[in-house]
Amino acid sequence: QLRRSIRFRTYDERARRFFPLQVCCRIRPFNAKEKDRGDEAAVEFITETEVGVVNVSVNDWEAYGFDQVWHQSSTQAQIFEQVEALALSVVDGYNACICCYGQTGSGKTFTMTGLPREKKPGISFQTMDKIFEGLELRASQAKANREAQQRADAADAARRKRRAMSSKVGVWVGGWVGGCMCGWGWVGVGVHVW
């Protein structure tokens, strides 16, 4: 009997990634000790959403459905690519949690922390790197926005100053005003520099 998980089909792939709960499965490859003993696989990749598991009581395979299944040859980068939207949603103010569950030696620690010294970082290290990249990008965008606003404010202040000057008697041209100054019985020409 085949059990399948509920899959939400939506036009926005990112929205699917924010579904409150997803259950994924990573099938780890045999380690050297298991290969030397000639162990046989008890779990097998079927599709990106199905895993085959040996049922020893009936000596047959059963298929189980997941939101995502990663093959034995899946890299840390490929796995992070699938969970990146969820992991980085914390920068946008969402709550997110990625946890690994399984028996001892099943690859939980490798998936989450990886081998950073060997350039195979896990989800945790890759998430932190991306969060800091995103924060640096936002900081540079905020700085650019502030500078643009300061330029706009300076241009607006200059426009207001020109408007205020042109409302006085006379004509304002590039910092010079020429016009008539009338007093008690005298007429003169005044030039003023701002």
Short mmCIF file of the C-alpha atoms (twelve columns), coordinates in Angstrom:
data_MODEL
# 
_entry.id   MODEL 
# 
loop_
_atom_site.group_PDB 
_atom_site.id 
_atom_site.type_symbol 
_atom_site.label_atom_id 
_atom_site.label_alt_id 
_atom_site.label_comp_id 
_atom_site.label_asym_id 
_atom_site.label_seq_id 
_atom_site.Cartn_x 
_atom_site.Cartn_y 
_atom_site.Cartn_z 
_atom_site.pdbx_PDB_model_num 
ATOM 1   C CA . GLN A 1   0.000  0.000   0.000   1 
ATOM 2   C CA . LEU A 2   1.363  3.414   -0.998  1 
ATOM 3   C CA . ARG A 3   1.050  6.401   1.345   1 
ATOM 4   C CA . ARG A 4   1.409  9.830   -0.242  1 
ATOM 5   C CA . SER A 5   1.817  13.160  1.476   1 
ATOM 6   C CA . ILE A 6   -0.512 16.021  0.702   1 
ATOM 7   C CA . ARG A 7   1.078  18.218  -1.961  1 
ATOM 8   C CA . PHE A 8   -0.133 21.765  -2.438  1 
ATOM 9   C CA . ARG A 9   0.088  22.909  -6.018  1 
ATOM 10  C CA . THR A 10  0.475  26.627  -6.276  1 
ATOM 11  C CA . TYR A 11  1.767  29.070  -8.846  1 
ATOM 12  C CA . ASP A 12  4.156  30.540  -6.311  1 
ATOM 13  C CA . GLU A 13  6.871  27.972  -5.591  1 
ATOM 14  C CA . ARG A 14  8.087  30.040  -2.683  1 
ATOM 15  C CA . ALA A 15  4.639  29.947  -1.058  1 
ATOM 16  C CA . ARG A 16  4.800  26.137  -1.143  1 
ATOM 17  C CA . ARG A 17  8.108  26.338  0.706   1 
ATOM 18  C CA . PHE A 18  6.403  28.279  3.512   1 
ATOM 19  C CA . PHE A 19  3.795  25.600  4.200   1 
ATOM 20  C CA . PRO A 20  3.843  25.212  7.990   1 
ATOM 21  C CA . LEU A 21  5.226  21.688  7.961   1 
ATOM 22  C CA . GLN A 22  7.127  19.687  5.409   1 
ATOM 23  C CA . VAL A 23  8.612  16.263  5.848   1 
ATOM 24  C CA . CYS A 24  11.648 15.513  3.744   1 
ATOM 25  C CA . CYS A 25  13.970 12.541  3.536   1 
ATOM 26  C CA . ARG A 26  17.682 12.393  2.743   1 
ATOM 27  C CA . ILE A 27  19.087 8.992   1.900   1 
ATOM 28  C CA . ARG A 28  22.717 8.862   2.891   1 
ATOM 29  C CA . PRO A 29  25.205 6.743   0.974   1 
ATOM 30  C CA . PHE A 30  26.973 3.785   2.530   1 
ATOM 31  C CA . ASN A 31  30.026 4.651   4.582   1 
ATOM 32  C CA . ALA A 32  33.321 2.777   4.116   1 
ATOM 33  C CA . LYS A 33  32.575 0.279   6.900   1 
ATOM 34  C CA . GLU A 34  29.180 -0.619  5.408   1 
ATOM 35  C CA . LYS A 35  30.713 -1.041  1.962   1 
ATOM 36  C CA . ASP A 36  33.461 -3.315  3.331   1 
ATOM 37  C CA . ARG A 37  30.862 -5.527  5.047   1 
ATOM 38  C CA . GLY A 38  28.854 -5.756  1.815   1 
ATOM 39  C CA . ASP A 39  25.705 -4.364  3.431   1 
ATOM 40  C CA . GLU A 40  22.591 -4.077  1.294   1 
ATOM 41  C CA . ALA A 41  20.385 -1.007  1.102   1 
ATOM 42  C CA . ALA A 42  17.228 -1.036  3.229   1 
ATOM 43  C CA . VAL A 43  16.025 2.281   1.777   1 
ATOM 44  C CA . GLU A 44  15.936 3.212   -1.872  1 
ATOM 45  C CA . PHE A 45  15.240 6.423   -3.787  1 
ATOM 46  C CA . ILE A 46  12.203 6.004   -6.060  1 
ATOM 47  C CA . THR A 47  11.264 9.576   -7.072  1 
ATOM 48  C CA . GLU A 48  11.766 13.087  -5.709  1 
ATOM 49  C CA . THR A 49  8.768  12.466  -3.449  1 
ATOM 50  C CA . GLU A 50  8.900  8.701   -2.783  1 
ATOM 51  C CA . VAL A 51  11.171 6.312   -0.907  1 
ATOM 52  C CA . GLY A 52  11.169 2.549   -1.012  1 
ATOM 53  C CA . VAL A 53  11.753 0.739   2.289   1 
ATOM 54  C CA . VAL A 54  12.310 -2.975  2.861   1 
ATOM 55  C CA . ASN A 55  9.615  -4.507  5.065   1 
ATOM 56  C CA . VAL A 56  11.454 -7.486  6.561   1 
ATOM 57  C CA . SER A 57  8.281  -9.023  8.016   1 
ATOM 58  C CA . VAL A 58  6.890  -9.675  4.526   1 
ATOM 59  C CA . ASN A 59  10.243 -9.496  2.722   1 
ATOM 60  C CA . ASP A 60  8.962  -6.896  0.286   1 
ATOM 61  C CA . TRP A 61  9.381  -3.222  -0.548  1 
ATOM 62  C CA . GLU A 62  6.930  -0.543  0.558   1 
ATOM 63  C CA . ALA A 63  6.805  2.995   -0.823  1 
ATOM 64  C CA . TYR A 64  6.362  6.094   1.346   1 
ATOM 65  C CA . GLY A 65  5.671  9.624   0.208   1 
ATOM 66  C CA . PHE A 66  7.407  12.815  1.383   1 
ATOM 67  C CA . ASP A 67  7.393  16.458  0.381   1 
ATOM 68  C CA . GLN A 68  10.951 16.023  -0.876  1 
ATOM 69  C CA . VAL A 69  13.381 13.109  -1.126  1 
ATOM 70  C CA . TRP A 70  17.109 13.575  -1.705  1 
ATOM 71  C CA . HIS A 71  19.093 10.827  -3.401  1 
ATOM 72  C CA . GLN A 72  22.288 9.319   -1.975  1 
ATOM 73  C CA . SER A 73  24.311 11.396  -4.438  1 
ATOM 74  C CA . SER A 74  22.638 14.714  -3.510  1 
ATOM 75  C CA . THR A 75  25.154 17.355  -2.484  1 
ATOM 76  C CA . GLN A 76  24.933 19.763  0.427   1 
ATOM 77  C CA . ALA A 77  24.418 22.603  -2.088  1 
ATOM 78  C CA . GLN A 78  21.483 20.799  -3.742  1 
ATOM 79  C CA . ILE A 79  19.798 20.233  -0.401  1 
ATOM 80  C CA . PHE A 80  20.325 23.830  0.678   1 
ATOM 81  C CA . GLU A 81  18.868 25.021  -2.624  1 
ATOM 82  C CA . GLN A 82  15.623 23.254  -1.708  1 
ATOM 83  C CA . VAL A 83  15.354 24.675  1.832   1 
ATOM 84  C CA . GLU A 84  16.928 28.088  1.200   1 
ATOM 85  C CA . ALA A 85  13.634 30.023  0.906   1 
ATOM 86  C CA . LEU A 86  12.416 28.641  4.217   1 
ATOM 87  C CA . ALA A 87  15.745 29.128  5.963   1 
ATOM 88  C CA . LEU A 88  16.086 32.729  4.766   1 
ATOM 89  C CA . SER A 89  12.486 33.644  5.560   1 
ATOM 90  C CA . VAL A 90  13.724 34.613  9.036   1 
ATOM 91  C CA . VAL A 91  15.290 37.737  7.490   1 
ATOM 92  C CA . ASP A 92  11.779 38.788  6.407   1 
ATOM 93  C CA . GLY A 93  10.469 38.288  9.942   1 
ATOM 94  C CA . TYR A 94  9.020  34.783  9.639   1 
ATOM 95  C CA . ASN A 95  9.638  32.022  12.156  1 
ATOM 96  C CA . ALA A 96  11.349 28.979  10.695  1 
ATOM 97  C CA . CYS A 97  12.743 25.730  12.003  1 
ATOM 98  C CA . ILE A 98  14.621 22.997  10.201  1 
ATOM 99  C CA . CYS A 99  15.283 19.940  12.308  1 
ATOM 100 C CA . CYS A 100 16.692 16.526  11.552  1 
ATOM 101 C CA . TYR A 101 15.348 13.340  13.028  1 
ATOM 102 C CA . GLY A 102 16.693 9.836   12.722  1 
ATOM 103 C CA . GLN A 103 18.703 7.111   14.338  1 
ATOM 104 C CA . THR A 104 22.350 7.432   15.280  1 
ATOM 105 C CA . GLY A 105 24.583 7.527   12.219  1 
ATOM 106 C CA . SER A 106 21.803 8.404   9.786   1 
ATOM 107 C CA . GLY A 107 23.446 11.682  8.664   1 
ATOM 108 C CA . LYS A 108 21.614 14.320  10.717  1 
ATOM 109 C CA . THR A 109 24.739 16.185  11.818  1 
ATOM 110 C CA . PHE A 110 26.292 16.001  8.364   1 
ATOM 111 C CA . THR A 111 23.136 17.467  6.793   1 
ATOM 112 C CA . MET A 112 22.926 20.319  9.294   1 
ATOM 113 C CA . THR A 113 26.600 21.204  9.858   1 
ATOM 114 C CA . GLY A 114 28.404 19.352  7.089   1 
ATOM 115 C CA . LEU A 115 32.165 19.510  6.805   1 
ATOM 116 C CA . PRO A 116 32.945 23.244  6.590   1 
ATOM 117 C CA . ARG A 117 36.722 22.713  6.521   1 
ATOM 118 C CA . GLU A 118 36.317 20.475  3.492   1 
ATOM 119 C CA . LYS A 119 34.113 23.041  1.711   1 
ATOM 120 C CA . LYS A 120 30.975 20.966  2.309   1 
ATOM 121 C CA . PRO A 121 29.011 23.193  4.709   1 
ATOM 122 C CA . GLY A 122 25.635 21.995  5.912   1 
ATOM 123 C CA . ILE A 123 22.314 23.808  6.047   1 
ATOM 124 C CA . SER A 124 23.215 25.758  9.217   1 
ATOM 125 C CA . PHE A 125 26.462 27.245  7.891   1 
ATOM 126 C CA . GLN A 126 25.026 27.981  4.451   1 
ATOM 127 C CA . THR A 127 21.997 29.665  6.036   1 
ATOM 128 C CA . MET A 128 24.182 31.902  8.202   1 
ATOM 129 C CA . ASP A 129 26.314 32.854  5.195   1 
ATOM 130 C CA . LYS A 130 23.213 33.749  3.165   1 
ATOM 131 C CA . ILE A 131 21.628 35.687  6.037   1 
ATOM 132 C CA . PHE A 132 24.733 37.834  6.428   1 
ATOM 133 C CA . GLU A 133 24.954 38.332  2.647   1 
ATOM 134 C CA . GLY A 134 21.318 39.429  2.673   1 
ATOM 135 C CA . LEU A 135 21.845 41.792  5.589   1 
ATOM 136 C CA . GLU A 136 24.897 43.318  3.897   1 
ATOM 137 C CA . LEU A 137 22.865 43.766  0.706   1 
ATOM 138 C CA . ARG A 138 20.032 45.418  2.643   1 
ATOM 139 C CA . ALA A 139 22.519 47.708  4.414   1 
ATOM 140 C CA . SER A 140 24.067 48.791  1.103   1 
ATOM 141 C CA . GLN A 141 20.590 49.328  -0.378  1 
ATOM 142 C CA . ALA A 142 19.592 51.397  2.659   1 
ATOM 143 C CA . LYS A 143 22.759 53.483  2.293   1 
ATOM 144 C CA . ALA A 144 22.077 54.033  -1.419  1 
ATOM 145 C CA . ASN A 145 18.474 54.994  -0.606  1 
ATOM 146 C CA . ARG A 146 19.648 57.464  2.059   1 
ATOM 147 C CA . GLU A 147 22.121 59.045  -0.353  1 
ATOM 148 C CA . ALA A 148 19.465 59.295  -3.064  1 
ATOM 149 C CA . GLN A 149 17.070 60.879  -0.561  1 
ATOM 150 C CA . GLN A 150 19.735 63.371  0.514   1 
ATOM 151 C CA . ARG A 151 20.340 64.327  -3.142  1 
ATOM 152 C CA . ALA A 152 16.580 64.692  -3.684  1 
ATOM 153 C CA . ASP A 153 16.263 66.796  -0.517  1 
ATOM 154 C CA . ALA A 154 19.149 69.057  -1.610  1 
ATOM 155 C CA . ALA A 155 17.600 69.501  -5.069  1 
ATOM 156 C CA . ASP A 156 14.229 70.259  -3.473  1 
ATOM 157 C CA . ALA A 157 15.810 72.835  -1.145  1 
ATOM 158 C CA . ALA A 158 17.507 74.517  -4.122  1 
ATOM 159 C CA . ARG A 159 14.160 74.626  -5.981  1 
ATOM 160 C CA . ARG A 160 12.463 76.177  -2.935  1 
ATOM 161 C CA . LYS A 161 15.235 78.757  -2.646  1 
ATOM 162 C CA . ARG A 162 14.930 79.684  -6.338  1 
ATOM 163 C CA . ARG A 163 11.148 79.959  -5.954  1 
ATOM 164 C CA . ALA A 164 11.518 82.205  -2.899  1 
ATOM 165 C CA . MET A 165 14.012 84.436  -4.684  1 
ATOM 166 C CA . SER A 166 11.908 84.734  -7.812  1 
ATOM 167 C CA . SER A 167 8.943  85.919  -5.767  1 
ATOM 168 C CA . LYS A 168 10.875 89.082  -4.813  1 
ATOM 169 C CA . VAL A 169 10.753 92.158  -7.031  1 
ATOM 170 C CA . GLY A 170 13.015 91.591  -9.990  1 
ATOM 171 C CA . VAL A 171 14.219 88.700  -12.081 1 
ATOM 172 C CA . TRP A 172 16.481 86.027  -10.670 1 
ATOM 173 C CA . VAL A 173 19.132 84.688  -13.014 1 
ATOM 174 C CA . GLY A 174 21.795 82.391  -11.699 1 
ATOM 175 C CA . GLY A 175 22.267 84.208  -8.430  1 
ATOM 176 C CA . TRP A 176 21.796 87.757  -9.799  1 
ATOM 177 C CA . VAL A 177 18.743 89.881  -9.332  1 
ATOM 178 C CA . GLY A 178 18.185 93.023  -11.335 1 
ATOM 179 C CA . GLY A 179 15.236 95.310  -10.882 1 
ATOM 180 C CA . CYS A 180 13.865 98.601  -9.721  1 
ATOM 181 C CA . MET A 181 14.054 99.800  -6.185  1 
ATOM 182 C CA . CYS A 182 11.657 102.590 -5.489  1 
ATOM 183 C CA . GLY A 183 11.943 104.839 -2.485  1 
ATOM 184 C CA . TRP A 184 10.694 108.281 -1.466  1 
ATOM 185 C CA . GLY A 185 11.101 110.088 -4.729  1 
ATOM 186 C CA . TRP A 186 14.067 108.206 -6.134  1 
ATOM 187 C CA . VAL A 187 14.433 105.285 -8.586  1 
ATOM 188 C CA . GLY A 188 17.530 103.196 -8.729  1 
ATOM 189 C CA . VAL A 189 18.772 99.888  -10.102 1 
ATOM 190 C CA . GLY A 190 19.944 97.309  -7.657  1 
ATOM 191 C CA . VAL A 191 22.020 94.199  -8.263  1 
ATOM 192 C CA . HIS A 192 22.357 91.633  -5.527  1 
ATOM 193 C CA . VAL A 193 24.245 88.355  -5.321  1 
ATOM 194 C CA . TRP A 194 22.931 85.468  -3.201  1 
# 
